[in-house]
Amino acid sequence: MNRKSYKRLLLVVLGLVFVSCGSLVLFKGFQIVDAKYPWLWMYLADQARFGKDEPVSRPKHILFLYVDHFEPHDQETMSRWMEGYPEMAKKHEDADGKLPQHSFFWFFSRSDGVEKRSFLKQLAQLVYEGYGEIELHMHHGNDTEETFLKQMNEAIQLSKEVGAFVTQEVQPRTTFGFIHGMWGLDNSRGAGVCGITNELILLRKLGCYADFTNPSWGPMHPRIINRFYYATDDPNQPKSYDRGPEMEVGRPGVGDLFMFTGQSGLRLNSIVPRYDHGEIDHEHPASEERMDQWIKNAVVIKGQPEWLFIKVFSHGAMLEDHGVMLGTQADQMRTYLESQYNDGVNYVLHYVTAREAYNIAKAAEAGKTGDPSQYRDFMIAPPANRFFWASQPYELISFDEGKVILKFLSDAGREVRIRLRAKAVSLSGDAILKKVDQKEDESILTLILQDQGVVGLSFKTVIGEKGGDRFLR
């Protein structure tokens, strides 16, 4: 080989080495970014197609959902919520006359059985008074299927004793929304904060209608961003929710669990990009800029671009966040939403619970149009505690037109106070009626339990949330 050929070969080899090294560096860099930000590629693709979205007619309906990883550890925290939330919420309403709705995904890790029942009974009172609904938040780790199911069934049973997770139907169903503690759904962060890789299947079998865990802040985040979708579990692999078919109008979803994600995206903090996935706390209050960005990144269902879903979350039981949850900042957030996104021409604002948001999404999937508020109960009926509240734990037997049957889980001789949104109420079964107090917006009964505690409540009139009465035959 002559000198010229040798030099040419050397240049080719060096070029190949350079390209190979560069490719390796790029590949390693891609792997690092992909592991930490798996959602980034879909987000960038969405930004690249800006302006190519489906045409949207007016008005746009804003469906605002507030999910709370609610973990109180003392009565002082509960008292602040029982007093502070109604005080704040009564100043506001949406286009339907609804008060701000709060979805309490509860987990009482440091509380004993008595405290848990007390906290749930207090939350059930907020639900009855029209401020939201109760769902489930679960921290768990190093679990087997058996130990996970034990914890879940205990939490479900406690919730049903206050009328949560159980529907207002002749044959009541057990159903709930779910948020995984530490964002470790389906073992996505390892056994320390989960431990099971068939969690989606187990949740479905327990009655979970949707998972509300994501978006999250790290590798637990699915590759899918700003979309509702269905996940199919692979029992042998973690993070089975990483991908799945997108929810779409006219195409029924297939999968083990519906993934109700939320809006998320990048925004500039000075010149530094910051990932915003809807968390509200004392360090990240809901500024007007953030709210505008939420609307911009809202989740919409393919084929129904007029309905915009906004999901925000918090850890509302933390003392340092009570100002944001219950104080001036909470008031300012809702005032801005109501002033900027509820003019009836360009925007219509709807405060929704997790269950209502799911129902509305499923209505869109089924091809429903118009005012989404009429589909708040489209697939899953309201929980029992939206209609009545009781001072003692109970099991709902039946909820029919004009009659409720329940079994109280307390001893004979115990006094029970019942509040219900009805008039002309009569009592039957294993109880003695001690007192009836008829108010404009509810009936309050005091009774003494007898025998097995099975009680029937019949009524002639249902009192609507906005005061409208519905007379029954």
Secondary structure, 3 states (H helix, E strand, C coil): CCHHHHHHHHHHHHHHHHHHHHHHHHHHHHHHHHHHCCCHHHHHHHHHCCCCCCCCCCCEEEEEEEEEEECCCCHHHHHHHHHHHHHHHCCCCCCCCCCCCEEEEECCCCCCHHHHHHHHHHHHHHHHCCCEEEEEEECCCCCCHHHHHHHHHHHHHHHHCCCCCEECCCCCCECEEEEEHHHCHHHCCCHHHCCCCCHHHHHHHHCEEEECCCCCCCCCCCCCCCCCEEECCCCCCCCHHHCCCECECCECCCCCEEECCCCCEEEEECCEEEEECCECECCECCCHHHHHHHHHCCEEEECEEEEEEEEEEECCCCHHHHHHHHCHHHHHHHHHHHHHCCCCCCEEEEEECHHHHHHHHHHHHCCCCCCHHHHCCCCCCCEHHHCEEECCCEEEEEEECCEEEEEECCCCCCEEEEEECEECCEEEECEEEEEEEECCCCEEEEEEECCCCEEEEECCEEECCCCCEEECC
